[in-house]
Amino acid sequence: MSLASSDRPSPGPGDGAPREKPWVQLRTFTSRPNVYRTMIGEVSPDARPGDVVAVHDKDGRPIGYGLWNPGAPIALRVIKHTPVRPDDAWFEAALRRAVALRRETLALDAAGDAYRLVNADGDGLSGLVVDRLGDTLSVEVSSLAVHRRLPRWLPILHAAAGTTREVVQVDPHIGRLEGIPPHEVPRSPVRDARFREHGMRLEANFAEGHKTGFFCDQRENRRLFGQLAKGRRTLDLCCYSGGFSVSAKLAGATEVTGVDLDEKAVAMAKRNANLNQARVDWVHADAFSWARQMQRNGATWDLVLCDPPKFVEGRDEEDVADGLKKYNDLNVLALHLVAPGGFFVTCSCSGLVSEAQFEELVSKAAHRHGRRLQILGRTGAGPDHPTASHHPEGRYLKVLWTRVMG
């Protein structure tokens, strides 16, 4: 394909073909949007951190455009595979298109005012995640290029979403890798937000919460879980801010117990239950040790949910093995707490663990302890979390819905 250029192109190394400046050439083939430093070949001398650069494959053929940051592990984030360099108008259109997908096409406002507005690579905007929580935008930045453009983008997002406040967060570790100075991260007086989800009233505390403050990815799963909980004694292991527990109680669960090690999360869960006048038994404890004690006590529930934090953080073999062991151990413990014929719902938010791998792990955990699972369904994040076909890691959330057969 040919790429348009507004300036005089310069020849590329070896092939003699003119190139639009600034440009980057890959050393190896990849179809993924995130390109690591070791995969980069030649780079034009005028390419600066945060620039939009023309991208060429290892044979010198143009393949699109990306965001450049040579000092970061992800040195190149490919955002466009068609001709014409993306400018401010292109980025603004991409933001509006992302919001329109949620508000117009998916009509998510009908179910509440909490959902993801921008899902990074899934919306062609690598390094940017935006959740709408009521009148507040919770913004997570993981790219220097996005950080530099954010002041221009925020008013566009507010106008499209109908929001008025924002909280911007940059993980300190990612900020160091990307070269984002901590003092340049906007400070916000916003500490919390209230919003609605399928009839529930909920609150997020940005100072004490994880990631963007609330896990919008589980929105549809919380609704389904509530339907399954009606008339059943329900256990929510790793309950975080209590969304699953409250949904279950409002839907008619006879009793609900929520367990989490994070004391601040349990406090948020209590506030969410109070907002909905839902009676839930909250337990501040380590899910592993608490479940072992309940197993010794012979306690069981009709419906058990297991929704732990991300156990597999990195690609290192030791990290992966350790994370998979934690998933196995917790699922084994949780399965022992399901009454015969009861229901077991288990989740993984580790993008490096595939759906097939997770299902095999859970099934083996059951089989080794003399139980069989009737698999009722497999779900993930809602449609407000679209994924790109060339970025399978974006399909990080896996939820397995089962009945324990014995």
C-alpha positions in Angstrom: 0.0 0.0 0.0 1.1 3.6 -0.6 1.2 6.1 2.2 0.6 9.8 1.7 3.2 12.3 3.0 3.0 16.0 3.6 6.8 16.5 3.6 9.7 15.4 1.5 10.3 11.7 2.3 13.8 10.4 2.9 15.2 7.1 1.6 15.1 4.1 4.0 18.1 2.0 4.8 18.9 -0.7 2.2 15.8 -0.5 0.0 16.2 3.0 -1.5 12.5 3.7 -1.2 11.4 7.1 0.0 9.9 7.2 3.5 7.7 9.6 5.3 9.4 11.1 8.3 9.7 10.2 11.1 9.7 6.4 10.6 10.5 3.2 12.3 11.4 -0.2 10.7 10.7 -3.5 12.4 13.4 -6.1 12.9 11.1 -9.1 13.0 7.5 -9.8 11.8 4.6 -9.2 14.1 0.9 -8.5 13.7 0.5 -7.4 17.3 -0.1 -3.7 18.1 2.5 -3.6 20.9 6.1 -3.9 19.6 8.9 -4.3 22.1 12.3 -2.7 21.9 14.1 -5.9 20.8 11.8 -6.1 17.8 12.8 -2.6 16.4 15.3 -2.2 13.6 16.3 1.1 12.0 14.8 4.4 13.2 14.9 7.8 11.5 17.0 10.2 13.5 14.2 12.7 13.8 11.8 10.3 15.7 11.2 11.6 19.2 9.5 10.1 22.2 5.7 10.6 21.9 5.8 11.1 18.1 3.5 9.5 15.6 5.8 7.5 13.3 5.3 5.7 10.0 5.9 2.0 10.5 7.6 -0.3 8.0 8.0 -4.1 8.2 11.4 -5.8 8.1 11.4 -5.8 4.3 10.8 -2.0 4.2 7.1 -2.1 3.2 4.8 0.5 4.9 2.3 -1.1 7.3 0.8 1.9 9.1 1.5 4.3 11.9 2.3 4.1 15.6 3.2 5.9 18.8 6.9 6.0 19.5 8.7 5.8 22.8 12.3 4.3 22.5 12.9 4.4 26.2 9.9 2.2 27.1 9.7 -1.6 26.9 6.8 -1.2 24.5 8.7 1.1 22.2 6.1 1.2 19.5 2.3 1.1 19.7 0.8 0.6 16.3 -2.6 2.4 16.1 -3.4 2.6 12.4 -3.0 0.3 9.4 -4.3 2.6 6.6 -2.7 5.4 4.6 -2.5 9.0 5.9 -0.7 9.9 9.1 -3.1 10.3 12.1 -3.4 13.9 13.2 -5.4 15.7 16.0 -8.6 15.4 14.0 -8.0 11.6 13.6 -7.5 11.1 17.3 -10.5 13.3 18.2 -12.7 11.2 15.8 -11.4 8.0 17.3 -12.5 9.2 20.8 -15.9 10.3 19.6 -16.3 7.0 17.8 -15.5 5.0 21.0 -18.0 7.0 23.1 -20.7 6.6 20.3 -20.2 2.8 20.3 -21.2 2.7 24.0 -23.9 5.4 24.1 -25.6 5.0 20.7 -24.9 1.6 19.3 -24.9 -0.4 22.6 -27.3 2.0 24.3 -25.6 1.3 27.7 -27.1 4.3 29.4 -30.3 2.3 29.6 -28.7 0.0 32.1 -26.9 2.6 34.2 -24.2 5.2 34.0 -21.1 3.1 34.7 -19.2 1.5 31.7 -15.9 1.6 29.8 -15.7 4.4 27.3 -12.3 3.7 25.8 -10.6 0.3 26.0 -7.0 1.0 24.8 -6.0 -1.3 21.9 -9.6 -2.5 21.5 -10.5 1.0 20.4 -7.2 1.7 18.5 -6.1 4.0 21.3 -3.2 2.1 22.9 -2.2 3.4 26.3 -5.6 4.9 27.2 -8.4 3.4 29.3 -11.4 5.5 30.3 -14.3 4.4 32.5 -17.4 6.4 33.0 -18.6 6.3 36.6 -21.6 8.6 36.9 -20.5 12.2 36.2 -16.8 11.3 36.5 -14.3 10.0 34.0 -11.8 7.6 35.5 -8.7 7.8 33.2 -5.8 5.4 33.3 -2.8 6.4 31.2 0.0 4.0 30.3 1.7 5.7 27.4 3.8 8.9 27.1 2.2 9.8 23.8 -1.3 9.6 25.4 -0.1 11.6 28.4 1.1 14.5 26.2 -2.2 14.6 24.3 -4.6 14.1 27.2 -5.2 17.8 28.0 -6.7 18.2 24.4 -8.6 14.9 24.6 -10.4 15.4 28.0 -12.8 18.1 26.9 -13.7 16.0 23.9 -14.5 13.0 26.1 -16.6 15.1 28.5 -18.6 16.7 25.7 -19.3 13.3 24.2 -20.1 11.5 27.4 -21.9 14.2 29.3 -19.6 14.1 32.2 -18.1 17.0 34.2 -15.3 15.6 36.4 -12.2 13.5 35.9 -9.6 11.5 37.8 -6.3 10.7 35.9 -4.1 7.9 37.2 -0.7 6.7 36.0 0.7 3.6 37.7 4.1 4.7 39.2 5.9 1.7 37.8 4.5 2.3 34.3 5.1 6.0 34.6 8.9 5.4 35.2 9.1 3.0 32.3 7.3 5.4 30.0 9.1 8.5 31.2 6.0 10.3 32.6 7.2 12.6 35.4 5.0 12.2 38.5 4.6 15.9 38.9 3.0 16.1 35.4 0.1 13.8 36.3 -2.9 16.0 36.8 -4.1 16.2 40.4 -7.9 16.0 41.0 -10.0 16.9 44.0 -12.4 14.1 43.1 -12.2 11.4 45.7 -15.3 9.3 44.9 -18.2 8.8 42.5 -21.7 7.4 42.7 -23.4 5.7 39.9 -26.0 3.1 38.8 -25.8 -0.4 37.4 -28.8 -2.6 36.6 -30.8 -1.1 39.4 -27.9 -1.1 42.0 -26.6 2.1 43.5 -22.8 1.9 43.8 -19.8 4.0 44.9 -16.2 4.0 43.9 -13.4 5.5 46.0 -10.5 6.5 43.8 -8.1 7.0 46.7 -8.6 3.5 48.0 -9.8 1.5 44.9 -7.9 -0.6 42.4 -7.2 0.4 38.8 -9.9 2.8 37.6 -11.8 2.5 40.9 -14.4 0.0 39.8 -14.5 -3.1 37.7 -16.9 -2.2 34.9 -15.8 -5.4 33.0 -18.0 -7.5 35.3 -21.2 -5.5 34.8 -23.1 -8.1 32.8 -21.7 -10.9 34.9 -23.0 -9.3 38.1 -26.5 -9.2 36.6 -26.3 -12.9 35.6 -25.0 -13.8 39.0 -27.9 -12.1 40.7 -30.3 -14.1 38.6 -28.6 -17.3 39.6 -28.5 -16.4 43.3 -32.3 -16.0 43.8 -33.4 -18.3 46.6 -29.8 -19.6 47.3 -27.3 -19.2 50.1 -24.4 -17.4 48.4 -20.7 -17.0 49.0 -18.6 -14.3 47.3 -14.9 -15.0 47.7 -12.6 -12.1 47.0 -15.6 -9.8 47.0 -13.7 -6.5 46.5 -16.3 -3.6 46.7 -19.2 -6.0 46.9 -20.9 -5.7 43.5 -21.6 -9.4 43.1 -22.8 -9.7 46.7 -25.2 -6.8 46.5 -26.5 -8.0 43.2 -27.2 -11.4 44.6 -29.0 -10.1 47.7 -31.1 -7.6 45.7 -32.1 -10.5 43.3 -33.4 -12.6 46.2 -30.5 -14.7 47.6 -31.6 -16.0 51.0 -28.2 -15.0 52.6 -24.9 -13.7 51.2 -21.4 -13.8 52.6 -18.6 -11.6 51.1 -15.0 -12.2 51.9 -11.9 -10.1 51.1 -8.4 -9.6 52.6 -8.4 -5.8 51.7 -9.8 -4.0 54.7 -10.5 -0.9 52.5 -12.3 -3.0 50.0 -14.6 -4.4 52.7 -15.3 -0.9 53.9 -16.4 0.0 50.3 -18.5 -3.1 50.1 -20.3 -2.2 53.3 -21.0 1.3 51.9 -22.4 -0.2 48.7 -24.6 -2.6 50.6 -25.9 0.3 52.7 -26.7 2.3 49.6 -29.0 -0.5 48.5 -30.3 -1.5 52.0 -28.9 -5.0 51.3 -28.0 -7.2 54.2 -24.7 -9.0 53.6 -22.4 -10.7 56.0 -18.9 -9.2 55.3 -15.8 -11.0 56.4 -12.3 -9.3 56.5 -10.0 -12.3 55.9 -7.6 -14.0 53.6 -9.8 -16.1 51.2 -7.4 -19.0 51.3 -7.1 -19.4 55.0 -10.8 -18.6 55.6 -11.9 -21.2 53.0 -9.7 -23.8 54.7 -11.3 -23.1 58.0 -14.8 -23.3 56.5 -13.9 -26.6 54.9 -12.8 -28.0 58.3 -16.1 -26.7 59.7 -18.0 -28.6 57.0 -19.7 -25.3 55.8 -21.2 -25.2 52.3 -23.2 -22.8 50.1 -25.6 -23.3 47.3 -23.7 -20.8 45.1 -20.1 -19.9 45.3 -18.2 -17.2 43.4 -14.5 -17.1 43.1 -13.2 -13.8 41.7 -9.5 -13.3 42.8 -7.1 -10.5 41.7 -4.7 -11.1 38.8 -2.4 -14.0 39.9 -0.3 -14.1 36.7 1.4 -10.7 36.3 4.3 -11.4 33.9 5.6 -13.8 31.3 8.5 -15.1 33.4 8.1 -18.9 33.7 8.4 -18.8 37.5 5.7 -16.0 37.7 3.3 -18.0 35.5 3.8 -21.2 37.4 3.3 -19.5 40.8 0.1 -17.7 39.5 -1.4 -20.9 38.1 -0.7 -22.7 41.4 -2.6 -19.9 43.2 -5.6 -20.3 40.8 -5.5 -24.0 41.4 -5.3 -23.9 45.1 -8.1 -21.3 45.5 -10.4 -23.1 43.1 -9.9 -26.4 45.0 -10.8 -24.7 48.2 -13.8 -22.9 46.7 -15.1 -26.1 45.2 -15.1 -27.8 48.6 -17.5 -25.1 49.8 -20.1 -25.8 47.1 -23.1 -28.0 48.3 -23.8 -31.1 46.3 -25.7 -30.0 43.1 -24.8 -26.4 43.9 -23.4 -23.8 41.5 -19.8 -22.6 41.1 -18.8 -19.5 39.2 -15.1 -18.8 38.9 -13.1 -16.0 37.3 -9.6 -15.1 36.0 -8.5 -11.6 35.0 -5.0 -12.7 33.9 -4.6 -11.9 30.2 -1.6 -14.3 30.0 -3.9 -17.2 30.9 -6.1 -18.4 28.0 -9.7 -19.4 28.3 -8.9 -23.0 27.4 -6.0 -23.1 29.9 -8.2 -21.7 32.7 -11.0 -24.1 32.0 -8.6 -27.0 32.0 -7.2 -25.9 35.3 -10.6 -25.6 37.0 -11.8 -28.9 35.6 -8.7 -30.7 36.8 -9.0 -29.1 40.2 -12.5 -30.6 40.4 -11.6 -34.0 39.0 -8.6 -34.6 41.3 -11.0 -34.2 44.3 -13.7 -36.5 43.0 -16.1 -33.9 41.6 -17.4 -33.3 38.1 -18.6 -30.0 36.6 -21.6 -29.4 34.4 -20.4 -26.3 32.4 -23.3 -24.0 31.8 -21.5 -21.1 30.1 -18.4 -19.1 29.5 -18.5 -15.3 29.6 -16.0 -12.5 29.7 -16.0 -8.7 29.8 -19.1 -6.9 28.4 -19.3 -5.3 24.9 -18.0 -2.0 26.3 -14.6 -3.8 26.5 -14.1 -4.6 22.8 -10.9 -6.5 21.8 -8.8 -6.2 18.7 -8.4 -9.4 16.5 -4.6 -8.9 16.6 -4.4 -8.4 20.4 -5.6 -11.6 22.1 -4.2 -10.5 25.5 -7.1 -8.0 25.5 -9.5 -10.9 26.2 -8.2 -11.0 29.7 -11.4 -11.7 31.7 -12.7 -15.3 31.8 -15.8 -16.4 33.8 -16.7 -20.1 33.9 -20.3 -20.9 35.0 -20.8 -24.4 36.4 -22.9 -26.8 38.4 -21.1 -29.2 40.7 -22.3 -32.7 39.9 -20.7 -34.6 42.7 
